[in-house]
Amino acid sequence: MKQVPWKIYALFILVTEGVGFLSGWLTRDGAQAYSQSIIQPPLSPPAIVFPIVWGILFALMAIAATRIWLSPPSDLRTRGLVLYVVQLAFNFFWSILFFNLQAFGFALIWLVVLWALILWLFLTFRKIDPIAAWLLFPYLLWVSFAAYLNLGVWYLNR
């Protein structure tokens, strides 16, 4: 029976969740101002939904990346892990653009790039470990929904 390398999974989860936590902490004042003063589009969930969903998504992303890390070394694996870090950085900075700077149009463009990076990551991970790729699918769906919300905020608050 193969032993699960829990320490590696825990490290990936801690680092990935840490990125999400830091992003949330840095944008807490901007997010509060946003919720009080910005016209939001239909289907906007209550503010409490976001940290719950993001917490789950960051955990799934970390598990997916760990599965790739534990796969046999290859150029494709390296590309996948680099893509993972790049999309995580894009994710981190989107919150700052959107909440702190309230640059809703630029944040939307940034989010479209993030969506493309996630899709590229999904397709890359799928070649290495299909389960890892499918763990990213809820993230891709949520970022699609976030793009709708970002577009709505930009349009309603021009």
SULURHU-V270767 format. One record per backbone hydrogen bond with DSSP energy under -1.0 kcal/mol. NH is the residue of the N-H (numbers start at 1). CO is the residue of the C=O. If there is no record, write none. Layout:
# SULURHU-V270767
NH_CO / NH_CO
This chain:
# SULURHU-V270767
6_4 / 9_5 / 10_6 / 11_7 / 12_8 / 13_9 / 14_10 / 15_11 / 16_12 / 17_13 / 18_14 / 19_15 / 20_16 / 21_17 / 22_18 / 23_19 / 24_20 / 25_21 / 26_22 / 27_23 / 31_27 / 32_28 / 33_29 / 34_30 / 35_31 / 36_32 / 37_33 / 38_34 / 44_41 / 49_46 / 53_49 / 54_50 / 55_51 / 56_52 / 57_53 / 58_54 / 59_55 / 60_56 / 61_57 / 62_58 / 63_59 / 64_60 / 65_61 / 66_62 / 67_63 / 68_64 / 69_65 / 70_66 / 71_68 / 78_74 / 79_75 / 80_76 / 81_77 / 82_78 / 83_79 / 84_80 / 85_81 / 86_82 / 87_83 / 88_84 / 89_85 / 90_86 / 91_87 / 92_88 / 93_89 / 94_90 / 95_91 / 97_93 / 98_94 / 99_95 / 101_96 / 103_97 / 104_102 / 107_103 / 108_104 / 109_105 / 110_106 / 111_107 / 112_108 / 113_109 / 114_110 / 115_111 / 116_112 / 117_113 / 118_114 / 119_115 / 120_116 / 121_117 / 122_118 / 123_119 / 124_120 / 125_121 / 126_122 / 128_125 / 129_125 / 133_129 / 134_130 / 135_131 / 136_133 / 140_136 / 141_137 / 142_138 / 143_139 / 144_140 / 145_141 / 146_142 / 147_143 / 148_144 / 149_145 / 150_146 / 151_147 / 152_148 / 153_149 / 154_150 / 155_151 / 156_152 / 157_153
